[in-house]
Amino acid sequence: MTHSLKYLLTASSGVTNFPEFVAVGMVDEVQMGYCDGNITTAEPRQDWMRKLFKEDPELQQLYTDRCTNYRHEFRTHTESFMQDFNQIEGTVSLCLCMNIKCFTFFSPL
């Protein structure tokens, strides 16, 4: 069975009531995971992902670590972007979409 996997990463500065960093993982356009700059762990958004994290806590830690790393990397890029354009204040947003067109799930029967 073929599926699509997509990660959306967004960093912003100067946006009120919105985290500076948000990451969303989607399978077949359905959100399966989430993290942002205000939480400390990656959050599963589907029952199958909750089960996967429960069975393999190291996998949840891997996603949490990646989220933390991307958050720091995006903060650096946002600050650099603001300096390059001599923007001391205001709103800046950066977005990256990583799209893996197809992959195959192998599930035991």
N, C-alpha and C positions, 0 to 999 in steps of 0.2 A: 504494500500500500504506500503510495507517495503522498507526502505532505509538504507544506511550506513552513519555514521557520523564519521569524523576523524579530529583530531587536530594535527598539526605538529608544534612543538616548537623547535627552534634552537637558541643556544647562541654560540658566537664565540668571540675570542680575537685575535688581531693581523692581522686580515684580512682587507686589504685596500679596500676602496670603497664598503663596505658591512656593513649593520647595525650590531651592537653587538647582537641584539635580533630580531628574526623574528617569528611570529606566523601566521599560515594559518589554516583556517577552511574549510573543504571540505564535501560536501554532494554528495554521489554517484560519488566520484572522481572528482567532479567539484568544483573549488574554489568558496566559497561563502563569505568569509571574510578574512581580512588581517590586521595586525598591525606590526609595528617594532619599534625599539628604536629611530627612527628619526622623528616619527609622534606622534601627541598628542591624536588622536582618532582612534578607530577601524574603518576600512573602509569596507563598503559592496562592494562585487564584482559581485553581481547578482541583476537584477531588483527586484526580489521578496524580497531580503534582504534589498535593499534600501527602498522599500515600508514598510517593517516591521519596520525598524528604524524610518521612517518618522511618522508612526502611533504610535510608542511607543519609544520615545526618551530615556526613562529610560533603555530600553533594550540595546541601543547603549552605554549608559553610563556604564552599567554592563559589557559589553564586553571590553570597554576601561579600566575600573578598573581592570579587570582580566588580561588584557594584561600588564598593568603597574605592577601589583603584580608579575606576572610571570617573567617579565623583571628583577625586583629587585632580585627575588629568584634565577634566573639563573645566574645573575652577581655574587651573593654570592657563588654559587656552582662553577662557573668558577674560581673565585679567590681562593677558597679553594682547588680546583683541582690543580691549578698551584703551590700553596704552598706545598701541599702534595707531589708533584713530583719535588719540588725544581726547578720549571721552572719560571724563572724571565721574560723571553721574548719569543717570538715565537708565533706560531699559536696554539690555542686550540679551539676545537669545541665540543659542547654537543648537543645531539638531543634527543627529547622525542616524541614518537608517541602515542597518545591516540586514540584508535580505539574502537568505539561503534558499534558493528556488525550490529545490527538491531534496528530500532524503527519505530513507525508508525506515519505518518502525518494524522491528522484529519482536513480536510478542509471543510468549509461550502459550500454548493451547490449554 
